[in-house]
Amino acid sequence: MQKKQIKATTWVVEYRHFIRHPLCMPLTYKVIDSKMKANQKEIFSQTLNVSLGGLLFSSKLSVTPGATIMIKMPFENKEHNVKAKVLRCVKNEEIKLYDIAVSFLRVHEAFKVKMIEQIYHILAYRDLLCLQLGKHVSLEDASRKWVKKFSEKFRKLYW
């Protein structure tokens, strides 16, 4: 944690340890703490931003900081499960939703989310290539081009 000076006399604690990347990915989550009801339903949401350490998403319901949640992130015909700890839950009065910040419990879960993020970027890149070339580009071809063009930048950001 480090302190940042906002104004001449105001200091706030900066909690960010990783670069955040704005990205909207669909997800569902469910509180899995033993204190909660076992039949709690999964709640649909989407990410607001993603980092190597965690993610931020919005929800109609608040979640107690410190709670453990299971996040399911669908991609095509697969569903990726990630356990996370709720760090903050703050009411966003502007949109009448709660902003929920979570940290991943294990490094491999963070890596899994980063890979899903990169796939979304590749899909957007494929769409751009299709527009630029005026023809269909397969996901495989777009992936090869994306990796060739951006893999060094990705490596510097995350490793």
C-alpha positions in Angstrom: 0.0 0.0 0.0 1.2 3.5 -0.8 -0.2 6.9 -0.1 -1.0 9.3 -2.9 -1.5 13.0 -2.4 -4.7 14.3 -4.0 -4.6 17.9 -2.9 -2.1 19.8 -0.9 -3.4 18.4 2.4 -5.4 15.3 1.4 -3.9 11.8 1.3 -5.6 8.6 0.2 -4.3 5.1 0.4 -3.7 3.5 -3.0 -4.5 -0.2 -3.0 -3.5 -1.0 -6.6 -0.5 -3.3 -7.1 -1.2 -4.2 -10.7 -2.1 -2.3 -13.9 -5.9 -2.4 -14.5 -7.3 -3.0 -18.0 -10.8 -1.9 -18.7 -12.6 -4.8 -20.2 -16.3 -6.0 -20.1 -16.5 -9.8 -19.9 -19.6 -11.7 -18.7 -19.5 -13.5 -15.4 -21.6 -15.0 -12.7 -20.7 -15.2 -9.1 -21.8 -16.9 -6.0 -20.7 -16.4 -2.3 -19.3 -19.6 -1.1 -18.5 -18.8 2.5 -19.8 -21.4 4.9 -21.8 -18.8 6.8 -24.0 -18.1 3.7 -26.9 -20.2 2.6 -25.9 -23.2 0.5 -28.7 -22.5 -2.1 -27.7 -19.0 -2.9 -28.2 -18.3 -6.6 -25.6 -17.3 -9.1 -25.8 -13.6 -9.9 -25.0 -12.4 -13.4 -22.7 -9.5 -13.9 -19.7 -8.3 -16.1 -16.2 -7.1 -15.4 -15.4 -3.4 -15.4 -11.7 -4.0 -15.3 -9.2 -6.8 -14.9 -5.7 -6.9 -13.5 -3.2 -9.7 -12.7 -4.2 -9.5 -9.1 -8.0 -9.3 -9.4 -11.0 -7.7 -11.0 -13.8 -5.2 -10.5 -17.4 -5.9 -11.4 -20.8 -4.4 -10.6 -23.8 -6.1 -8.9 -27.3 -5.3 -7.7 -26.4 -7.0 -4.4 -23.7 -6.1 -1.9 -21.2 -8.6 -0.8 -19.4 -8.4 2.6 -15.7 -7.6 2.2 -13.7 -10.7 3.2 -16.2 -13.1 1.7 -15.0 -15.8 -0.7 -16.8 -16.0 -4.0 -16.8 -18.4 -6.9 -16.7 -16.5 -10.2 -17.7 -18.3 -13.4 -16.4 -16.8 -16.6 -18.0 -18.3 -19.8 -16.1 -18.3 -23.0 -17.6 -20.0 -26.1 -18.6 -23.5 -24.9 -16.4 -23.6 -21.8 -16.9 -22.1 -18.3 -13.9 -21.1 -16.2 -14.2 -21.1 -12.4 -12.1 -18.7 -10.3 -12.1 -18.3 -6.5 -11.6 -14.8 -5.2 -11.8 -12.8 -2.0 -13.9 -9.6 -1.8 -11.8 -6.6 -1.0 -14.3 -3.8 -1.3 -17.9 -3.4 -2.0 -19.0 0.2 -2.6 -22.4 1.6 -3.7 -22.1 3.5 -6.9 -24.9 6.0 -6.5 -24.6 7.1 -10.1 -25.7 3.7 -11.5 -27.4 2.3 -8.4 -25.1 -0.8 -8.3 -22.4 -2.0 -6.1 -18.8 -2.0 -7.4 -17.1 -5.1 -6.0 -13.3 -5.4 -6.1 -11.9 -8.9 -5.6 -8.4 -10.4 -5.5 -7.7 -13.9 -6.9 -6.8 -16.5 -4.3 -4.2 -18.3 -6.4 -1.7 -17.2 -9.1 -2.9 -19.8 -11.6 -6.5 -18.3 -11.3 -5.1 -14.9 -12.1 -3.3 -16.3 -15.1 -6.5 -18.0 -16.3 -8.4 -14.7 -16.2 -5.6 -13.0 -18.1 -5.7 -15.7 -20.8 -9.5 -15.2 -21.1 -8.9 -11.4 -21.4 -6.4 -12.0 -24.2 -8.9 -14.2 -26.1 -11.4 -11.3 -26.0 -8.7 -9.0 -27.3 -8.0 -11.5 -30.1 -11.7 -11.7 -31.0 -11.8 -7.9 -31.3 -8.6 -8.0 -33.4 -10.2 -10.6 -35.7 -13.2 -8.3 -36.2 -10.9 -5.4 -37.0 -8.9 -7.6 -39.5 -12.2 -8.7 -41.2 -13.1 -5.0 -41.7 -9.7 -4.0 -42.9 -9.4 -7.0 -45.3 -13.0 -7.1 -46.4 -13.2 -10.9 -45.8 -13.6 -13.4 -43.1 -10.5 -14.1 -41.0 -10.5 -17.3 -38.8 -9.9 -17.1 -35.1 -6.8 -19.3 -35.7 -5.3 -16.8 -38.3 -6.2 -13.8 -36.1 -4.6 -15.5 -33.1 -1.3 -16.1 -35.0 -1.2 -12.5 -36.2 -2.1 -11.1 -32.8 0.5 -13.2 -31.0 3.2 -12.1 -33.6 2.2 -8.5 -33.2 1.4 -8.2 -29.5 3.1 -11.0 -27.6 6.2 -9.0 -26.7 4.0 -6.2 -25.3 2.0 -8.8 -23.3 5.2 -10.3 -21.9 6.5 -6.9 -20.8 3.1 -6.0 -19.1 2.6 -9.3 -17.2 6.0 -11.0 -16.7 
